[in-house]
């Protein structure tokens, strides 16, 4: 019995929302490489030393081809990092109109002037911008005069509150270790921004109508109507998939590093005498202060779980929603590629190769395959193409090329769905 899988890459990209588009291209690239591994012996070769090291020459003959296929496919996947590292941050940024990625201190004027452009650049890199958009960046009227730049993971502009939120995110309470946690508050992130407020140096220059004006960090924010600056470390999940909490952070031993960094930041504010400290919660790691010379409100703290999204979006959005985009592309294509490559190594053919060869010879099959792709791998179209193949070419898909314990129709349907996701 065939099963229709939930494959993102069978869907029409133009109809997808931004959250799914973020997964689409990385998934598509991985699937296409898996198909190459399933259909081309030369797609992965092990040199003599690697064969000895990985035990390919000593593996029992009956499992040697499967082991080589397993090693070849999984080693490719583990080396493929595209799309994984920044996925959660991109999901966050894609969820809110005025949320953006990679907030460099030097580029805050660009973000505040062209929030949509800055967001697009963060999500899709410079290569994702149009010629016009690239030109807008080149001709931007603000100069950076500072010496030490800083980049925060993600930020939001809350126009109704005249507030800018900067957030350094951690996927889990144990991400990065204790030193990385402490440095967010001190030398690498918020400490640099705090120095800008303490020193009050002119670090921006604006060109307008032949005139030039220099701005401190605070003056630049006020120029754009920002009256409140919020800076947070946002920790999304505990060591499972559950939203993070301060209790779990304490129990795992990472809270103390945050508290050390928080106390450093608080002491620096007090020692500078440039701030009026209006509120401190030492246990929850939250503080609020007024910058005396500009009257900017400054809020700093640590946020956990759903409080992260609430601060960025000013809406109660469960962080667990970030994990709801669950598709079968990766696990299915990887398992199919392992099985198909093992048969390729053993027999020099497999169901994938047989199906691709039949497509070249049978126009009716090509039409059915085209209908399958156009239907986004619809259940009806999938059933029709499987029925057609077994009515006309059943002998081609023999059990010699079928993984042990698999139903022939179900396995062929999985193979064709993977090919469909790669070709669509």
ChimeraX attribute file (.defattr): number of C-alpha atoms within 10 A of each C-alpha:
attribute: neighborCount
match mode: 1-to-1
recipient: residues
	/A:1	9
	/A:2	16
	/A:3	14
	/A:4	15
	/A:5	18
	/A:6	16
	/A:7	21
	/A:8	23
	/A:9	29
	/A:10	26
	/A:11	18
	/A:12	14
	/A:13	15
	/A:14	8
	/A:15	9
	/A:16	13
	/A:17	10
	/A:18	17
	/A:19	18
	/A:20	16
	/A:21	17
	/A:22	21
	/A:23	20
	/A:24	20
	/A:25	15
	/A:26	16
	/A:27	23
	/A:28	20
	/A:29	14
	/A:30	20
	/A:31	25
	/A:32	17
	/A:33	20
	/A:34	29
	/A:35	24
	/A:36	16
	/A:37	24
	/A:38	30
	/A:39	24
	/A:40	16
	/A:41	16
	/A:42	9
	/A:43	14
	/A:44	17
	/A:45	11
	/A:46	14
	/A:47	8
	/A:48	10
	/A:49	9
	/A:50	12
	/A:51	14
	/A:52	12
	/A:53	11
	/A:54	14
	/A:55	14
	/A:56	19
	/A:57	14
	/A:58	11
	/A:59	14
	/A:60	11
	/A:61	11
	/A:62	9
	/A:63	12
	/A:64	18
	/A:65	22
	/A:66	21
	/A:67	19
	/A:68	24
	/A:69	25
	/A:70	18
	/A:71	17
	/A:72	20
	/A:73	24
	/A:74	17
	/A:75	12
	/A:76	15
	/A:77	15
	/A:78	8
	/A:79	8
	/A:80	13
	/A:81	10
	/A:82	14
	/A:83	15
	/A:84	11
	/A:85	9
	/A:86	13
	/A:87	16
	/A:88	20
	/A:89	20
	/A:90	24
	/A:91	19
	/A:92	21
	/A:93	26
	/A:94	22
	/A:95	17
	/A:96	15
	/A:97	14
	/A:98	21
	/A:99	25
	/A:100	29
	/A:101	26
	/A:102	22
	/A:103	23
	/A:104	16
	/A:105	20
	/A:106	21
	/A:107	19
	/A:108	20
	/A:109	22
	/A:110	18
	/A:111	22
	/A:112	18
	/A:113	13
	/A:114	14
	/A:115	19
	/A:116	15
	/A:117	17
	/A:118	26
	/A:119	24
	/A:120	18
	/A:121	19
	/A:122	18
	/A:123	21
	/A:124	12
	/A:125	11
	/A:126	13
	/A:127	9
	/A:128	13
	/A:129	15
	/A:130	10
	/A:131	9
	/A:132	9
	/A:133	15
	/A:134	15
	/A:135	11
	/A:136	14
	/A:137	13
	/A:138	9
	/A:139	8
	/A:140	13
	/A:141	14
	/A:142	19
	/A:143	15
	/A:144	18
	/A:145	16
	/A:146	15
	/A:147	7
	/A:148	12
	/A:149	15
	/A:150	16
	/A:151	20
	/A:152	21
	/A:153	20
	/A:154	24
	/A:155	27
	/A:156	26
	/A:157	23
	/A:158	19
	/A:159	11
	/A:160	6
	/A:161	11
	/A:162	15
	/A:163	20
	/A:164	22
	/A:165	20
	/A:166	28
	/A:167	28
	/A:168	23
	/A:169	21
	/A:170	19
	/A:171	19
	/A:172	21
	/A:173	28
	/A:174	18
	/A:175	16
	/A:176	11
	/A:177	12
	/A:178	16
	/A:179	12
	/A:180	13
	/A:181	24
	/A:182	22
	/A:183	17
	/A:184	21
	/A:185	31
	/A:186	20
	/A:187	13
	/A:188	17
	/A:189	21
	/A:190	26
	/A:191	19
	/A:192	19
	/A:193	20
	/A:194	18
	/A:195	16
	/A:196	19
	/A:197	23
	/A:198	21
	/A:199	12
	/A:200	17
	/A:201	16
	/A:202	18
	/A:203	20
	/A:204	20
	/A:205	17
	/A:206	16
	/A:207	13
	/A:208	10
	/A:209	5
	/A:210	5
	/A:211	7
	/A:212	11
	/A:213	11
	/A:214	18
	/A:215	19
	/A:216	19
	/A:217	26
	/A:218	22
	/A:219	20
	/A:220	19
	/A:221	22
	/A:222	17
	/A:223	12
	/A:224	12
	/A:225	15
	/A:226	21
	/A:227	18
	/A:228	19
	/A:229	19
	/A:230	20
	/A:231	22
	/A:232	26
	/A:233	23
	/A:234	27
	/A:235	27
	/A:236	27
	/A:237	24
	/A:238	22
	/A:239	15
	/A:240	9
	/A:241	13
	/A:242	13
	/A:243	22
	/A:244	25
	/A:245	18
	/A:246	20
	/A:247	11
	/A:248	17
	/A:249	21
	/A:250	14
	/A:251	9
	/A:252	14
	/A:253	13
	/A:254	20
	/A:255	24
	/A:256	15
	/A:257	19
	/A:258	24
	/A:259	20
	/A:260	17
	/A:261	23
	/A:262	24
	/A:263	16
	/A:264	16
	/A:265	19
	/A:266	21
	/A:267	11
	/A:268	18
	/A:269	20
	/A:270	14
	/A:271	11
	/A:272	12
	/A:273	12
	/A:274	19
	/A:275	23
	/A:276	16
	/A:277	17
	/A:278	12
	/A:279	11
	/A:280	16
	/A:281	10
	/A:282	13
	/A:283	9
	/A:284	13
	/A:285	21
	/A:286	17
	/A:287	20
	/A:288	19
	/A:289	21
	/A:290	17
	/A:291	18
	/A:292	14
	/A:293	13
	/A:294	17
	/A:295	15
	/A:296	21
	/A:297	20
	/A:298	22
	/A:299	19
	/A:300	24
	/A:301	22
	/A:302	23
	/A:303	24
	/A:304	26
	/A:305	23
	/A:306	22
	/A:307	23
	/A:308	26
	/A:309	21
	/A:310	15
	/A:311	21
	/A:312	28
	/A:313	22
	/A:314	13
	/A:315	11
	/A:316	13
	/A:317	17
	/A:318	16
	/A:319	23
	/A:320	14
	/A:321	10
	/A:322	16
	/A:323	11
	/A:324	8
	/A:325	10
	/A:326	9
	/A:327	15
	/A:328	13
	/A:329	23
	/A:330	18
	/A:331	10
	/A:332	18
	/A:333	27
	/A:334	23
	/A:335	16
	/A:336	23
	/A:337	28
	/A:338	24
	/A:339	23
	/A:340	28
	/A:341	32
	/A:342	28
	/A:343	23
	/A:344	24
	/A:345	19
	/A:346	15
	/A:347	12
	/A:348	13
	/A:349	19
	/A:350	25
	/A:351	23
	/A:352	22
	/A:353	17
	/A:354	14
	/A:355	19
	/A:356	14
	/A:357	11
	/A:358	15
	/A:359	16
	/A:360	10
	/A:361	10
	/A:362	10
	/A:363	11
	/A:364	12
	/A:365	17
	/A:366	16
	/A:367	13
	/A:368	18
	/A:369	20
	/A:370	17
	/A:371	16
	/A:372	24
	/A:373	22
	/A:374	16
	/A:375	16
	/A:376	22
	/A:377	27
	/A:378	16
	/A:379	14
	/A:380	11
	/A:381	19
	/A:382	24
	/A:383	18
	/A:384	13
	/A:385	21
	/A:386	18
	/A:387	14
	/A:388	14
	/A:389	18
	/A:390	15
	/A:391	10
	/A:392	9
	/A:393	14
	/A:394	12
	/A:395	10
	/A:396	15
	/A:397	19
	/A:398	12
	/A:399	12
	/A:400	10
	/A:401	19
	/A:402	18
	/A:403	15
	/A:404	9
	/A:405	6
	/A:406	11
	/A:407	14
	/A:408	18
	/A:409	18
	/A:410	15
	/A:411	18
	/A:412	22
	/A:413	21
	/A:414	21
	/A:415	21
	/A:416	22
	/A:417	28
	/A:418	29
	/A:419	21
	/A:420	21
	/A:421	22
	/A:422	21
	/A:423	15
	/A:424	17
